[in-house]
Amino acid sequence: QELSALRTNVEEERRRLEDARKELRRERQTLAGSLAGQQGLLREKLHSMEEEVQGHLSEVEEQRAKDEVKRAADKQARKKLEAEVAAHEEDKRTFARERAAAVARGQ
């Protein structure tokens, strides 16, 4: 009778352990699915961030190119203005020489 009770207890314990094992398996599968879902979301977020960064890089490159074109145009305009100033200064000197010559002739 005692042996029969022990066998019954062992069987009950075995069933309890098997149920617990099944429950753990279900939880593991649930967690694995949740983890896979989170990984998918993280991958999507990373991809989105990479696209955003690439967009910003493209904007920066585009602005850099525009700035370079503007710098070149500014440099060219500066050279043109410097040439105009130099020509004006030469005209002033020529006018001063001609005036001095005219004054000298007039005396």
N, CA, C and O atoms as a GROMACS GRO file, in nm:
protein
  428
    1GLN      N    1   0.083  -0.118   0.000
    1GLN     CA    2   0.000   0.000   0.000
    1GLN      C    3   0.090   0.127   0.000
    1GLN      O    4   0.065   0.223  -0.073
    2GLU      N    5   0.190   0.122   0.082
    2GLU     CA    6   0.283   0.235   0.087
    2GLU      C    7   0.354   0.251  -0.048
    2GLU      O    8   0.375   0.362  -0.096
    3LEU      N    9   0.391   0.140  -0.107
    3LEU     CA   10   0.456   0.142  -0.238
    3LEU      C   11   0.360   0.196  -0.343
    3LEU      O   12   0.402   0.273  -0.430
    4SER      N   13   0.236   0.159  -0.336
    4SER     CA   14   0.134   0.208  -0.430
    4SER      C   15   0.117   0.359  -0.414
    4SER      O   16   0.104   0.431  -0.514
    5ALA      N   17   0.117   0.407  -0.291
    5ALA     CA   18   0.104   0.552  -0.266
    5ALA      C   19   0.224   0.625  -0.322
    5ALA      O   20   0.211   0.734  -0.378
    6LEU      N   21   0.343   0.566  -0.305
    6LEU     CA   22   0.465   0.628  -0.358
    6LEU      C   23   0.459   0.634  -0.511
    6LEU      O   24   0.496   0.735  -0.571
    7ARG      N   25   0.413   0.525  -0.572
    7ARG     CA   26   0.402   0.523  -0.718
    7ARG      C   27   0.304   0.630  -0.766
    7ARG      O   28   0.328   0.698  -0.865
    8THR      N   29   0.194   0.643  -0.694
    8THR     CA   30   0.095   0.744  -0.729
    8THR      C   31   0.156   0.884  -0.719
    8THR      O   32   0.136   0.968  -0.806
    9ASN      N   33   0.231   0.906  -0.610
    9ASN     CA   34   0.296   1.037  -0.591
    9ASN      C   35   0.398   1.063  -0.702
    9ASN      O   36   0.408   1.175  -0.754
   10VAL      N   37   0.474   0.959  -0.738
   10VAL     CA   38   0.574   0.974  -0.844
   10VAL      C   39   0.505   1.006  -0.977
   10VAL      O   40   0.550   1.092  -1.052
   11GLU      N   41   0.396   0.936  -1.005
   11GLU     CA   42   0.322   0.960  -1.129
   11GLU      C   43   0.266   1.103  -1.132
   11GLU      O   44   0.274   1.172  -1.233
   12GLU      N   45   0.210   1.146  -1.018
   12GLU     CA   46   0.156   1.282  -1.010
   12GLU      C   47   0.268   1.384  -1.029
   12GLU      O   48   0.250   1.484  -1.100
   13GLU      N   49   0.382   1.360  -0.968
   13GLU     CA   50   0.497   1.450  -0.981
   13GLU      C   51   0.546   1.451  -1.125
   13GLU      O   52   0.582   1.556  -1.178
   14ARG      N   53   0.549   1.335  -1.190
   14ARG     CA   54   0.591   1.326  -1.329
   14ARG      C   55   0.496   1.406  -1.419
   14ARG      O   56   0.540   1.478  -1.508
   15ARG      N   57   0.366   1.392  -1.396
   15ARG     CA   58   0.266   1.468  -1.474
   15ARG      C   59   0.281   1.618  -1.450
   15ARG      O   60   0.273   1.698  -1.543
   16ARG      N   61   0.304   1.655  -1.324
   16ARG     CA   62   0.322   1.796  -1.290
   16ARG      C   63   0.446   1.853  -1.360
   16ARG      O   64   0.442   1.964  -1.413
   17LEU      N   65   0.554   1.776  -1.359
   17LEU     CA   66   0.676   1.820  -1.426
   17LEU      C   67   0.657   1.830  -1.577
   17LEU      O   68   0.707   1.923  -1.641
   18GLU      N   69   0.586   1.735  -1.634
   18GLU     CA   70   0.559   1.737  -1.778
   18GLU      C   71   0.474   1.859  -1.814
   18GLU      O   72   0.499   1.925  -1.915
   19ASP      N   73   0.373   1.888  -1.732
   19ASP     CA   74   0.290   2.007  -1.755
   19ASP      C   75   0.375   2.135  -1.745
   19ASP      O   76   0.361   2.226  -1.826
   20ALA      N   77   0.462   2.138  -1.646
   20ALA     CA   78   0.550   2.254  -1.629
   20ALA      C   79   0.643   2.268  -1.750
   20ALA      O   80   0.667   2.378  -1.797
   21ARG      N   81   0.694   2.154  -1.799
   21ARG     CA   82   0.781   2.155  -1.917
   21ARG      C   83   0.706   2.208  -2.039
   21ARG      O   84   0.760   2.288  -2.116
   22LYS      N   85   0.580   2.164  -2.056
   22LYS     CA   86   0.499   2.213  -2.168
   22LYS      C   87   0.473   2.363  -2.155
   22LYS      O   88   0.480   2.436  -2.254
   23GLU      N   89   0.445   2.407  -2.034
   23GLU     CA   90   0.421   2.550  -2.009
   23GLU      C   91   0.546   2.632  -2.042
   23GLU      O   92   0.538   2.738  -2.103
   24LEU      N   93   0.662   2.581  -2.000
   24LEU     CA   94   0.789   2.649  -2.030
   24LEU      C   95   0.812   2.656  -2.181
   24LEU      O   96   0.857   2.758  -2.233
   25ARG      N   97   0.781   2.546  -2.252
   25ARG     CA   98   0.796   2.543  -2.398
   25ARG      C   99   0.707   2.649  -2.463
   25ARG      O  100   0.751   2.720  -2.553
   26ARG      N  101   0.581   2.660  -2.415
   26ARG     CA  102   0.489   2.761  -2.469
   26ARG      C  103   0.543   2.902  -2.442
   26ARG      O  104   0.539   2.989  -2.530
   27GLU      N  105   0.592   2.925  -2.321
   27GLU     CA  106   0.646   3.057  -2.286
   27GLU      C  107   0.768   3.090  -2.372
   27GLU      O  108   0.784   3.203  -2.418
   28ARG      N  109   0.854   2.989  -2.393
   28ARG     CA  110   0.973   3.010  -2.475
   28ARG      C  111   0.932   3.048  -2.618
   28ARG      O  112   0.991   3.139  -2.678
   29GLN      N  113   0.832   2.978  -2.671
   29GLN     CA  114   0.785   3.010  -2.807
   29GLN      C  115   0.725   3.151  -2.814
   29GLN      O  116   0.748   3.225  -2.910
   30THR      N  117   0.650   3.187  -2.711
   30THR     CA  118   0.591   3.321  -2.706
   30THR      C  119   0.702   3.426  -2.701
   30THR      O  120   0.697   3.526  -2.773
   31LEU      N  121   0.801   3.403  -2.615
   31LEU     CA  122   0.912   3.498  -2.603
   31LEU      C  123   0.991   3.506  -2.733
   31LEU      O  124   1.032   3.615  -2.775
   32ALA      N  125   1.013   3.392  -2.797
   32ALA     CA  126   1.088   3.391  -2.923
   32ALA      C  127   1.012   3.472  -3.028
   32ALA      O  128   1.073   3.547  -3.105
   33GLY      N  129   0.881   3.457  -3.033
   33GLY     CA  130   0.800   3.533  -3.128
   33GLY      C  131   0.806   3.682  -3.098
   33GLY      O  132   0.818   3.764  -3.188
   34SER      N  133   0.797   3.716  -2.970
   34SER     CA  134   0.803   3.856  -2.930
   34SER      C  135   0.939   3.915  -2.964
   34SER      O  136   0.948   4.028  -3.012
   35LEU      N  137   1.043   3.839  -2.940
   35LEU     CA  138   1.178   3.885  -2.971
   35LEU      C  139   1.194   3.906  -3.122
   35LEU      O  140   1.253   4.005  -3.165
   36ALA      N  141   1.142   3.813  -3.199
   36ALA     CA  142   1.151   3.826  -3.345
   36ALA      C  143   1.077   3.952  -3.390
   36ALA      O  144   1.124   4.024  -3.478
   37GLY      N  145   0.962   3.978  -3.330
   37GLY     CA  146   0.887   4.099  -3.364
   37GLY      C  147   0.964   4.224  -3.329
   37GLY      O  148   0.968   4.319  -3.408
   38GLN      N  149   1.026   4.225  -3.212
   38GLN     CA  150   1.106   4.341  -3.170
   38GLN      C  151   1.226   4.359  -3.262
   38GLN      O  152   1.261   4.472  -3.297
   39GLN      N  153   1.289   4.250  -3.301
   39GLN     CA  154   1.404   4.260  -3.391
   39GLN      C  155   1.360   4.320  -3.524
   39GLN      O  156   1.430   4.403  -3.582
   40GLY      N  157   1.243   4.278  -3.572
   40GLY     CA  158   1.190   4.332  -3.697
   40GLY      C  159   1.166   4.482  -3.685
   40GLY      O  160   1.201   4.559  -3.774
   41LEU      N  161   1.106   4.524  -3.573
   41LEU     CA  162   1.081   4.667  -3.553
   41LEU      C  163   1.212   4.744  -3.545
   41LEU      O  164   1.225   4.853  -3.602
   42LEU      N  165   1.310   4.688  -3.475
   42LEU     CA  166   1.439   4.754  -3.463
   42LEU      C  167   1.508   4.765  -3.599
   42LEU      O  168   1.570   4.867  -3.630
   43ARG      N  169   1.498   4.659  -3.680
   43ARG     CA  170   1.555   4.663  -3.814
   43ARG      C  171   1.491   4.773  -3.898
   43ARG      O  172   1.559   4.847  -3.968
   44GLU      N  173   1.356   4.782  -3.889
   44GLU     CA  174   1.285   4.886  -3.964
   44GLU      C  175   1.328   5.025  -3.917
   44GLU      O  176   1.350   5.115  -3.998
   45LYS      N  177   1.340   5.041  -3.786
   45LYS     CA  178   1.380   5.171  -3.731
   45LYS      C  179   1.522   5.206  -3.775
   45LYS      O  180   1.550   5.320  -3.813
   46LEU      N  181   1.612   5.108  -3.771
   46LEU     CA  182   1.749   5.130  -3.815
   46LEU      C  183   1.752   5.170  -3.963
   46LEU      O  184   1.823   5.263  -4.002
   47HIS      N  185   1.675   5.099  -4.044
   47HIS     CA  186   1.670   5.129  -4.187
   47HIS      C  187   1.618   5.271  -4.209
   47HIS      O  188   1.670   5.346  -4.292
   48SER      N  189   1.515   5.307  -4.134
   48SER     CA  190   1.458   5.441  -4.145
   48SER      C  191   1.561   5.547  -4.106
   48SER      O  192   1.574   5.650  -4.172
   49MET      N  193   1.636   5.520  -3.999
   49MET     CA  194   1.738   5.614  -3.953
   49MET      C  195   1.850   5.625  -4.057
   49MET      O  196   1.901   5.734  -4.083
   50GLU      N  197   1.888   5.512  -4.117
   50GLU     CA  198   1.992   5.514  -4.220
   50GLU      C  199   1.947   5.598  -4.339
   50GLU      O  200   2.025   5.675  -4.395
   51GLU      N  201   1.818   5.583  -4.378
   51GLU     CA  202   1.766   5.663  -4.490
   51GLU      C  203   1.767   5.812  -4.454
   51GLU      O  204   1.800   5.896  -4.537
   52GLU      N  205   1.730   5.842  -4.329
   52GLU     CA  206   1.729   5.981  -4.285
   52GLU      C  207   1.870   6.041  -4.288
   52GLU      O  208   1.890   6.153  -4.334
   53VAL      N  209   1.966   5.964  -4.238
   53VAL     CA  210   2.105   6.010  -4.238
   53VAL      C  211   2.153   6.030  -4.381
   53VAL      O  212   2.219   6.129  -4.412
   54GLN      N  213   2.121   5.937  -4.468
   54GLN     CA  214   2.161   5.948  -4.608
   54GLN      C  215   2.100   6.072  -4.671
   54GLN      O  216   2.165   6.141  -4.749
   55GLY      N  217   1.975   6.100  -4.636
   55GLY     CA  218   1.910   6.221  -4.686
   55GLY      C  219   1.982   6.346  -4.640
   55GLY      O  220   2.003   6.439  -4.717
   56HIS      N  221   2.019   6.348  -4.512
   56HIS     CA  222   2.092   6.463  -4.458
   56HIS      C  223   2.228   6.477  -4.527
   56HIS      O  224   2.271   6.588  -4.560
   57LEU      N  225   2.296   6.365  -4.548
   57LEU     CA  226   2.425   6.369  -4.616
   57LEU      C  227   2.410   6.424  -4.758
   57LEU      O  228   2.493   6.503  -4.804
   58SER      N  229   2.305   6.382  -4.825
   58SER     CA  230   2.281   6.432  -4.961
   58SER      C  231   2.257   6.583  -4.958
   58SER      O  232   2.309   6.656  -5.042
   59GLU      N  233   2.178   6.629  -4.860
   59GLU     CA  234   2.152   6.772  -4.847
   59GLU      C  235   2.282   6.848  -4.821
   59GLU      O  236   2.306   6.954  -4.879
   60VAL      N  237   2.366   6.793  -4.734
   60VAL     CA  238   2.493   6.857  -4.702
   60VAL      C  239   2.582   6.864  -4.826
   60VAL      O  240   2.642   6.968  -4.853
   61GLU      N  241   2.590   6.755  -4.900
   61GLU     CA  242   2.671   6.753  -5.023
   61GLU      C  243   2.617   6.854  -5.125
   61GLU      O  244   2.694   6.924  -5.190
   62GLU      N  245   2.486   6.860  -5.137
   62GLU     CA  246   2.424   6.954  -5.231
   62GLU      C  247   2.456   7.098  -5.190
   62GLU      O  248   2.490   7.182  -5.273
   63GLN      N  249   2.444   7.126  -5.059
   63GLN     CA  250   2.473   7.260  -5.010
   63GLN      C  251   2.621   7.293  -5.029
   63GLN      O  252   2.656   7.406  -5.065
   64ARG      N  253   2.707   7.195  -5.006
   64ARG     CA  254   2.851   7.216  -5.025
   64ARG      C  255   2.880   7.252  -5.170
   64ARG      O  256   2.960   7.342  -5.198
   65ALA      N  257   2.816   7.182  -5.263
   65ALA     CA  258   2.836   7.210  -5.405
   65ALA      C  259   2.787   7.351  -5.438
   65ALA      O  260   2.853   7.425  -5.512
   66LYS      N  261   2.670   7.389  -5.384
   66LYS     CA  262   2.618   7.524  -5.408
   66LYS      C  263   2.713   7.629  -5.351
   66LYS      O  264   2.740   7.731  -5.415
   67ASP      N  265   2.764   7.603  -5.231
   67ASP     CA  266   2.858   7.697  -5.168
   67ASP      C  267   2.985   7.712  -5.253
   67ASP      O  268   3.039   7.822  -5.266
   68GLU      N  269   3.032   7.601  -5.308
   68GLU     CA  270   3.152   7.604  -5.392
   68GLU      C  271   3.128   7.689  -5.517
   68GLU      O  272   3.214   7.767  -5.557
   69VAL      N  273   3.011   7.672  -5.579
   69VAL     CA  274   2.976   7.751  -5.697
   69VAL      C  275   2.968   7.899  -5.660
   69VAL      O  276   3.016   7.985  -5.733
   70LYS      N  277   2.907   7.928  -5.545
   70LYS     CA  278   2.894   8.067  -5.500
   70LYS      C  279   3.032   8.127  -5.471
   70LYS      O  280   3.058   8.242  -5.506
   71ARG      N  281   3.120   8.049  -5.407
   71ARG     CA  282   3.256   8.097  -5.380
   71ARG      C  283   3.329   8.131  -5.510
   71ARG      O  284   3.395   8.234  -5.519
   72ALA      N  285   3.315   8.044  -5.609
   72ALA     CA  286   3.381   8.068  -5.738
   72ALA      C  287   3.323   8.196  -5.802
   72ALA      O  288   3.398   8.278  -5.856
   73ALA      N  289   3.190   8.211  -5.796
   73ALA     CA  290   3.127   8.330  -5.854
   73ALA      C  291   3.172   8.456  -5.779
   73ALA      O  292   3.199   8.559  -5.840
   74ASP      N  293   3.179   8.447  -5.647
   74ASP     CA  294   3.224   8.560  -5.565
   74ASP      C  295   3.368   8.598  -5.599
   74ASP      O  296   3.403   8.716  -5.609
   75LYS      N  297   3.451   8.496  -5.616
   75LYS     CA  298   3.593   8.520  -5.649
   75LYS      C  299   3.604   8.590  -5.784
   75LYS      O  300   3.682   8.683  -5.802
   76GLN      N  301   3.524   8.543  -5.879
   76GLN     CA  302   3.526   8.603  -6.013
   76GLN      C  303   3.475   8.747  -6.006
   76GLN      O  304   3.533   8.836  -6.068
   77ALA      N  305   3.369   8.771  -5.931
   77ALA     CA  306   3.314   8.907  -5.917
   77ALA      C  307   3.416   8.998  -5.849
   77ALA      O  308   3.430   9.115  -5.886
   78ARG      N  309   3.487   8.945  -5.750
   78ARG     CA  310   3.588   9.025  -5.680
   78ARG      C  311   3.701   9.066  -5.776
   78ARG      O  312   3.745   9.180  -5.777
   79LYS      N  313   3.745   8.970  -5.857
   79LYS     CA  314   3.851   9.001  -5.954
   79LYS      C  315   3.804   9.108  -6.051
   79LYS      O  316   3.880   9.198  -6.086
   80LYS      N  317   3.678   9.099  -6.094
   80LYS     CA  318   3.623   9.196  -6.188
   80LYS      C  319   3.620   9.335  -6.122
   80LYS      O  320   3.657   9.435  -6.183
   81LEU      N  321   3.574   9.338  -5.994
   81LEU     CA  322   3.570   9.467  -5.923
   81LEU      C  323   3.710   9.524  -5.903
   81LEU      O  324   3.732   9.644  -5.918
   82GLU      N  325   3.805   9.436  -5.868
   82GLU     CA  326   3.943   9.482  -5.850
   82GLU      C  327   3.998   9.541  -5.980
   82GLU      O  328   4.068   9.641  -5.979
   83ALA      N  329   3.965   9.477  -6.093
   83ALA     CA  330   4.009   9.526  -6.224
   83ALA      C  331   3.945   9.661  -6.254
   83ALA      O  332   4.010   9.752  -6.306
   84GLU      N  333   3.815   9.676  -6.220
   84GLU     CA  334   3.746   9.803  -6.241
   84GLU      C  335   3.806   9.913  -6.154
   84GLU      O  336   3.822  10.026  -6.199
   85VAL      N  337   3.838   9.880  -6.029
   85VAL     CA  338   3.899   9.978  -5.938
   85VAL      C  339   4.036  10.019  -5.993
   85VAL      O  340   4.070  10.137  -5.995
   86ALA      N  341   4.114   9.920  -6.036
   86ALA     CA  342   4.247   9.950  -6.091
   86ALA      C  343   4.234  10.040  -6.214
   86ALA      O  344   4.312  10.134  -6.230
   87ALA      N  345   4.137  10.011  -6.301
   87ALA     CA  346   4.116  10.093  -6.421
   87ALA      C  347   4.075  10.234  -6.381
   87ALA      O  348   4.121  10.332  -6.440
   88HIS      N  349   3.989  10.245  -6.281
   88HIS     CA  350   3.945  10.376  -6.233
   88HIS      C  351   4.064  10.456  -6.176
   88HIS      O  352   4.080  10.575  -6.204
   89GLU      N  353   4.147  10.388  -6.098
   89GLU     CA  354   4.266  10.453  -6.041
   89GLU      C  355   4.359  10.500  -6.154
   89GLU      O  356   4.415  10.610  -6.147
   90GLU      N  357   4.375  10.418  -6.256
   90GLU     CA  358   4.460  10.456  -6.370
   90GLU      C  359   4.400  10.576  -6.442
   90GLU      O  360   4.473  10.667  -6.482
   91ASP      N  361   4.267  10.578  -6.459
   91ASP     CA  362   4.199  10.691  -6.522
   91ASP      C  363   4.222  10.818  -6.441
   91ASP      O  364   4.244  10.925  -6.497
   92LYS      N  365   4.217  10.804  -6.305
   92LYS     CA  366   4.240  10.922  -6.220
   92LYS      C  367   4.383  10.974  -6.238
   92LYS      O  368   4.405  11.095  -6.247
   93ARG      N  369   4.478  10.882  -6.243
   93ARG     CA  370   4.619  10.924  -6.261
   93ARG      C  371   4.638  10.990  -6.398
   93ARG      O  372   4.706  11.092  -6.409
   94THR      N  373   4.577  10.930  -6.501
   94THR     CA  374   4.588  10.986  -6.636
   94THR      C  375   4.526  11.126  -6.638
   94THR      O  376   4.584  11.219  -6.694
   95PHE      N  377   4.409  11.140  -6.578
   95PHE     CA  378   4.342  11.270  -6.574
   95PHE      C  379   4.429  11.371  -6.500
   95PHE      O  380   4.441  11.486  -6.544
   96ALA      N  381   4.490  11.329  -6.387
   96ALA     CA  382   4.576  11.419  -6.310
   96ALA      C  383   4.696  11.462  -6.393
   96ALA      O  384   4.735  11.578  -6.388
   97ARG      N  385   4.756  11.370  -6.469
   97ARG     CA  386   4.872  11.404  -6.553
   97ARG      C  387   4.832  11.502  -6.663
   97ARG      O  388   4.901  11.600  -6.690
   98GLU      N  389   4.718  11.472  -6.727
   98GLU     CA  390   4.670  11.559  -6.835
   98GLU      C  391   4.637  11.698  -6.782
   98GLU      O  392   4.665  11.798  -6.848
   99ARG      N  393   4.580  11.704  -6.666
   99ARG     CA  394   4.545  11.832  -6.605
   99ARG      C  395   4.673  11.910  -6.571
   99ARG      O  396   4.684  12.030  -6.597
  100ALA      N  397   4.768  11.837  -6.512
  100ALA     CA  398   4.895  11.902  -6.477
  100ALA      C  399   4.963  11.956  -6.604
  100ALA      O  400   5.020  12.065  -6.603
  101ALA      N  401   4.957  11.880  -6.713
  101ALA     CA  402   5.018  11.922  -6.838
  101ALA      C  403   4.946  12.045  -6.893
  101ALA      O  404   5.009  12.138  -6.944
  102ALA      N  405   4.812  12.044  -6.883
  102ALA     CA  406   4.733  12.157  -6.931
  102ALA      C  407   4.763  12.283  -6.849
  102ALA      O  408   4.774  12.393  -6.903
  103VAL      N  409   4.776  12.263  -6.718
  103VAL     CA  410   4.808  12.378  -6.631
  103VAL      C  411   4.946  12.430  -6.666
  103VAL      O  412   4.968  12.551  -6.672
  104ALA      N  413   5.040  12.339  -6.691
  104ALA     CA  414   5.177  12.379  -6.724
  104ALA      C  415   5.180  12.454  -6.858
  104ALA      O  416   5.254  12.550  -6.873
  105ARG      N  417   5.100  12.409  -6.954
  105ARG     CA  418   5.094  12.477  -7.083
  105ARG      C  419   5.030  12.615  -7.069
  105ARG      O  420   5.066  12.710  -7.138
  106GLY      N  421   4.935  12.622  -6.980
  106GLY     CA  422   4.862  12.748  -6.962
  106GLY      C  423   4.949  12.854  -6.896
  106GLY      O  424   4.915  12.972  -6.906
  107GLN      N  425   5.054  12.822  -6.832
  107GLN     CA  426   5.138  12.923  -6.764
  107GLN      C  427   5.243  12.968  -6.854
  107GLN      O  428   5.324  13.052  -6.818
   0.00000   0.00000   0.00000
